[in-house]
Amino acid sequence: MTTLRRDVATDGRRAVVAFSRDWAEDARRRDFTVNAMSLDLAGRLYDPFDGLSDLAAGRVRFIGDARRRILEDILRILRFFRFQARLGRGEPDRAAVDACREFAERIQALSGERIREEFLRILGGPRVAGGDGILLLMADLGVLDQVLGGIVDTGPLDALIAIEEALDMADAARRLAVLTATCGPAFGAVDHWRRRIERLKPSNQLAARVGRWPRRRPACRPDRRAR
């Protein structure tokens, strides 16, 4: 169950909304075609942007102009990677990729809390690391640098995920601890690592969990980006 809404104003960080009775108007304010579908109480499907076909084909596509949708809310950059990791197949949508690259630096305008929550959803989902993982795409487009503030070596994270998958024990906070401890530019510097965590405005519980990572971490290669 959901209410129907329309956007009154947007500024790249938040939207002012009003309630509506128009299914099409509500769908237009969504970010991707695959989450603009609705069912009424009679079971009728409302799919004005052909999201069902995109879902079947593994396409994560912005509704309308990708640049405009991202400028409405910069967090949609991170949402694109979360949806792509979960639903996407094959090459990602070119318009979405180009828009994410163009506006990556604007992620800094978002609150640490919003970045943290969306990034944890990415880390806790499928296809995170490895050669075809979503982190590689995020790094290639300059997005991961904006989230974590440094070059990333995902080797330790790859090893962790392999163990987690074998034990069926995926844990986004644990993955965040390993990932943030192995990115530069100050490789192995505890103070830099602490600042990287603090920029994500973690809850006390998350900060305590992530802070259990050993003070002295293995060195990483500064010339290696995510693979």
Secondary structure, 3 states (H helix, E strand, C coil): CCCCEEEEEECECCEEEEECCCHHHHHHCCCEHHHCCEECCCCCEECCCCHHHHHHHCCCCECCCHHHHHHHECCHHHHHHHHHHHHCCCCCCHHHHHHHHHCHHHHHHCCHHHHHHHHHHHHCCCCCCCCCCHHHHHHHCCHHHHHHCCCECCHHHHHHHHHHHHHCCCCHHHHHHHHHHCECCCCCCHHHHHHHHHCCCCCHHHHHHHCCCCCCCCCCCCCCCCC
